[in-house]
Amino acid sequence: GHYFHQLRITTPTDPFVDTRLLSHCRRVLTLPLIALFMAVSGLDNLAAAFQIENEQQAVLTSITGAQFQSRIDSIVDQQFVGPELPAGLQLSDLMMIQLANPVDDKKPAITVTLAQGGQLNARSVSYQDESFSVATDFGTFTINAVAIRGCKYEQAGRSPVFQKTLQNPSTEQDQVVATTPNGQQTVAGLLESINDEKVQFNFRGESRTISISKVVGLVVADLQPNPAQGVVALVTMIDGSRIAGNITGLESGKLTIQIVGEQTLSVPWSAVSRISIRSERMVFLSDLDPVDEEQNALATLPFRWRRDRSVDGNPIRLQQFAPSQVRTYDKGLGTHAACRLEFANDQEFDRFAATVGIDAETGGNGDCDVSVWADGIQLWSAQISGRSEPVDVDVDIAGMKRVTLVVRNGAHLDLGDHVDWAEARFLKTK
């Protein structure tokens, strides 16, 4: 009462007023005042309880495809703690954690590529004493040079020269790609410092200054740091940044990710959008090479199968009809009738699972027969069309050496037969 005199919201008698909206208004107006009261009163225990009570819900997807929703209070020793989570739930039990935070796809000023996968979308970058300071929308991080592969300044636009340099880093020297009167040039030497105005670079024993306005990007010498082992996660942040590494814990609203060696990043849990998880218990077929394949178009131009894309090169999208929505998948195989892809089960996986349907890009066209075979035995088959619900397949492949995915055209030749094997994966469930 000392900090605010009175908060009063009355409910009108008008029957057209939505009482749920009134309840929301009370919550919107009241919560900030309660938070202010706790802050100035120093009620730490009440503040902690308030924070936990209002943490966001997450949708967790297991490696078998089962989903459940719960608040995640902490992650300790790769085990989850939450009010509605199964006891002993581990990171290796999951393939995806989705939070309600949407991703903002705005263009960053600088893209920082991490040495072992992923990138940080940065507002500014500086370098001194073999460490980078990377400022993002969700925090500023000090990162050892060994954990960074390169930085690209978006002011320079698309640069094939930089991409080639980034893909082929030197193991001994840093490299700067700069704009010159003769086009973009790559200079190798030793990076000394970076700030918002210039790059200081030692070239052939002489320290030189390059204006930041002329810098396309820089590539750090590849010192081949120790990669993350075991359960590896790809954490997508709300600004579009993606961080690959081992999740070592979630505590006090901070998610800690070990990216290489001893280098870790602690990011706000409230800024995480989703987490994709990879472990030895699951492998996506789009990350494998088929041991045998066959494709034969009947009435259309040949379409080659694709990894994590439809055969038209778009994100994998399957139309759901109840309720009506289009779901997009990050992982999967895009195929076209007729197609046969054979994969080796050389790591003793015991199940194959996927969601199969005709991509939404066909506008409802297409009909075909799909089937799964293992060592010459048919395990599953279905007829699908562009106007039918996607179907889930989950079959036992224990002891099988080869698993084959087959697509055959239906009654309308192969017109529109853009078949997606969304989240096609081998599993170890036992």
N, C-alpha and C positions, 0 to 999 in steps of 0.2 A: 504493500500500500504506500510505502514511502516513495517508490519509484514510479508508480502510476496510480492515479486516483481511482479510476473505475473503468472496467470493461464490461459493457452490457450489450448483448445482442438479443433482441426480442423476435419471436416468431410471429409473423403477421397471420391474420385469419383468412387471408385471401386463398381460396382453395386451389388457385392456379400456380401458386408458388411451390416449387419443388423443394421439399424439406431436405432432400439429399444435398441440394445446392447450399441450403442454409448451413447444414452440418459442415460442408467443405469450407464455407466462409468463416465459420467459427474457428475451424482448425487453422486456416491460413492466417487469420488475424491474431489468434491466441498464441501459437507456437513461437513466433519471434519474440513476443513479450515474455514468455516463460523462459526462453533462452537468455534474454537480457537479464531477467531476474536472477537466474542461476549464475550468470557471469559476474554480476556485481556483488552477489551474496557469497560467492566462494563455496557453493555447495557442490563439492567435487563428486560425491557419491550420487547425488541426484542428477547431476549433469551426465555422468557416465550411464546411468540408467536411462535417461532421456535419449541419449545417442543410440544405445542398443535398441531401444523400443522403435526407433524410427529408421533403422538401417534398411536398405533396400533388399527386396527379394531377388533371388537368383533362380533361373531355370537350369537344372543340371541334367545332362544327357549322358547315360551310361554307355559303355562300349557296345552293349547289346541293343541300344536304341531306346531303352526305357527312360522316361522323363519324370522328374519330381521337382517341386518348388519349395524353397526354404530360404530363410536368412542364413548367411554364413558368418558366424561370429569370429572364427579363427581357423587357421591351418597350422598344425603343429606336427612336425615329423611326417609331413605329407599326408596327414590325416585331418579330416574336416570335423569341426565342431559347430553344431547348429541345432535349433530346437526341433526341427522336423527331418533331420538327416539320420540315415541308418548308422548304428554304432559301428565304428571301425571303417567307415567309408574312406577310401584312399584316392589319391590323384590317379593312380593307374586303373581305377575302376571306371573312369570317366573319359569321354572324348570331347566334351564341350561344356562350358559354363557361360550362360548368356545372362547379362544384366540389362536393366531397363534403360541404361544410358545410350542414347543414339550417337553415331559417329558423325562428326562434322568433317566433310570432305574439302574444306577450304585449302587453298594452295599455300604451302609453307614458304617462308623466306629462304630457308636452308633445309636440305635433307641430309641427315647424318646417317650413313650406313654402318651398322654394327658388324663387327668382325665375324660373329657366328650366326648371323641372321637377324632380319628385322631392320627397322629404321626409326629414327626419332625425327619428328617434324619440329624444327627449331625456329625460334624467333631471332636468336643471335648465337654466335659461337666465338669463343676465344680460346687461345692456346698459350701455355707457358709452362716451362719445366716438365715437359713430357706428359702433361695432363690437359684435357679439354674441359672447358666449362660450357655446357650446353643448356641454354634457356628454352624451355618449352612452356606451353599453356598450363601444364600441371606441375611445374617445378623446375628448378635449375639443378643440374647434376654435374659433379666432377668425375670425369671418366679417364682412366689411364689410356694412353695412346694405343696400347696393345689391344684394347677392346674395340677400337674403331677402325673401320676399313677406309672410309672417305667421307667427304662433305661436298655437296653439290649446291651451288648458289642458283636459285630458281630464276634470278634476273637474267641469266645467260640463256634460258630456254633449253630446248633439246640440243644435246651435244653427243654425237656418235664418238667423237674423240675422247671425251671423258668416260663414256660407257666402256669403251675398249680398254682404257687405262685402268678403270675400276675392276674389270674382269681379269686383268692380267697384272696384278700388283708386283712390284719389285720386292725381293726379300731383304734388300740391303738399303734402299734409298726411298725417301719420300718423293712424291711427284706433284707438281702443280700444273694444272691446265689453265692457260691464260689466253686472252684475245690479243693478237698482235696485228700489225698492218698486213701480214702475210697469212692471216687466218689464225685458227686456234692451234697453239703449240704446247707440247708437254716438256717440262723442264724437270730433271731429276737432281736431287741434292738432299739437304737436311733442313727440315722445318724448324724454325727458331721461335716464332711467335705469330699470333693472329689476334687482331682486334677488329672493331667495326670499320676501321679505315684502311688497314693495310695488312699484308702478309710479309713477314720477314723470313727470308729464305737464303740458306747458304748454298751457293752454286760455285763449284770448283774452288772451294776455300775462301770465297769472297761473299760477305753478307750483302744481300740485295733486297730492295723494297719493291713490292708489287702492290699497286692500288687495288683495293678490294673491288672497285668498279670494273676492273679488267679480269678478275679471277672468275673462271668458270667453275672450278672445283679443285679439290686436292685429294690425293690418295696416299694413305699412310703405308709405310713399309710393312709388309706382311711378316710378322714375327712368329707366326704359326702358334698362337696360344692354345692351351688345352681346351677342347670343346666341352660343352655341357654333356654329361652322361646320364643314363637312366631315363627317368620320366622328364621329357622336354615339353615345355609349354610355349605357345605363341600368344602373347598378351596384346590385345588390341585396345588402345586408349581412345578416349572420346575425340581426340584431335586427329585420329587416323594413324598415329604412331603405332608400330608393332615391335614388341620386344621378345626375343627368343632366349630361352634359358631354363634353368631349374627354379621352380618356386620353392624357396626355403622357408617361407612362413607368411602368415597374415596375422598381424597383431596391432592393436590400437589404431585401426583404420589405415594401416600401411601394408602393402603387398611387397615382399622382398623377392627379387629375382636375381639369381646368380647367372651372369651372362658369359663370362669366361674366367678361368682361374679363380682368383679371390675377389674379382670385381663384381659388385652387386649394385642393383638399383632398387631403391625403395620408393614406390609410387603410391599416390592416394587411391584407396579402394574405390572411393566415390568417382574417380576419373577412369575406371576400367569399364570397357564396354562388353568384351567377351574374351574368353580364354579357350584356345584350342589345345588339346593335350595329346601327346604322342608317347607311347611306351612300348616295351617289348611284348605287351599283351595285345597290341593291335597294330595293324599296318593297313593303310589305304592302298588299294590296287593302283590308283593313279600315281603312287610313288614307286611302283615297281615296273619293270620291263617285262612284257609278255614273252614267254619262251617260244610261242608260235602264234601266228595270226593269219587271217584270211578275210579279204573284203571283196565283194563283187556287187557292183551296182547293176540294177536290172533295167530301169527306165529313166534313171536320172544320171547326172554327172557324178563321178565318184566322190564320195565324202570320206576322208580319212578320219579315224577315231582320234579323239583328243583327250588330254589330261585336264581335269578340273574345268572343262568348258564343254558347251554343246558342239555339235559338228559344224555349226555356223560360226563358232568362235565366241559366242556370248556366254555370260555366266549361266550355270545350270539352273533352270527354273521349271518347276513342276506345278501344274494347275491343280489346286484342291477345290472340290466342289461343295463340300459340307464341313465347315462354311466355305463360301466362295473366296478364295485368296490364292495368290501365287507365292510359293515358297522358294527362296533362293538358297542354293547349297554351295559351300566353298569347295567341297571335294567331290570327286566322282569321275565317271568315264562317259564321254559323249560318243555314241556310236550310230551307225546307219545301216539299215538292211541292204544286203545281207552281210553279216559280220560274225566272225568267230575269233575270240581272244582267249588264249590259254596261258594260265599262270602256274608257276611251280609253288607248291606248298612244302618248302624245304625247311621251315622252322617249326613244324609240328603244331600248326594252328588246328583248332578243332571245330570252328564254325566259320561259315561265310554269311554275311548279311549285307543288305542293300535295300534301297527304295527305288523301284523301277517304274518309269513312265515315259510318255512322249513329251518332249520339251514344249513349253508354252509358246515358243517362237513360231510354231507351226499354225497357231490360231485355231487349234482344235482338229487339224488334219492328221492323217496317219493312222495306220492300223497294222499290227504285226504280231508275230509269235516270238516269245522270249523264253529261254530255258537255261538252266544251270546243270552242267555235267561234271562228274569227277571220276577219273580213271575209266572213262567210257560208260559210266552209269548215269542215267538221267535222274537228278535229285529233285528237280522242280521245274514247272513250266506254267505259263499263263498267256492269255490273249489280252493285249492292251490296245487302246486307241487314244487319239487326242481328246476324246470326250469322255474318257473313263478315269476314275480315281487312280492315282499311283498305287502300286501294290508293294507290300513289303515281302522280302524273301529272307529266310533265316534257316539255313540247312546245316546238318552235321557233316563235316569233312574230316573227322578224326581218322587218321591213318591213310588218307588219300594223298597221292603225290602230285596230281595235276588237276586243276579246276578250270573249267572252260565256260565262258559266257557266250551264248549264241543268240543272234537276232535274225529272224527270217521274215520276209515281207508277207503281208496279208492279202486280202481280196483286192485291194486297190494298188497292186504292184508295190513299188517302194516309195510312192509319193508321200512325202511328209513323215517318213519313218525315222524321225530323229529321236532315238531311244537314249535316255539317260539312265545310267546305273549310279544313282546318287548315293554318296557315302559308301560305295562298295568297299568292303573291308574284310580281312581275315582276323579272327579273334582267338584268343586263348581264354576260355571261360572256366576251365577246370583247374 
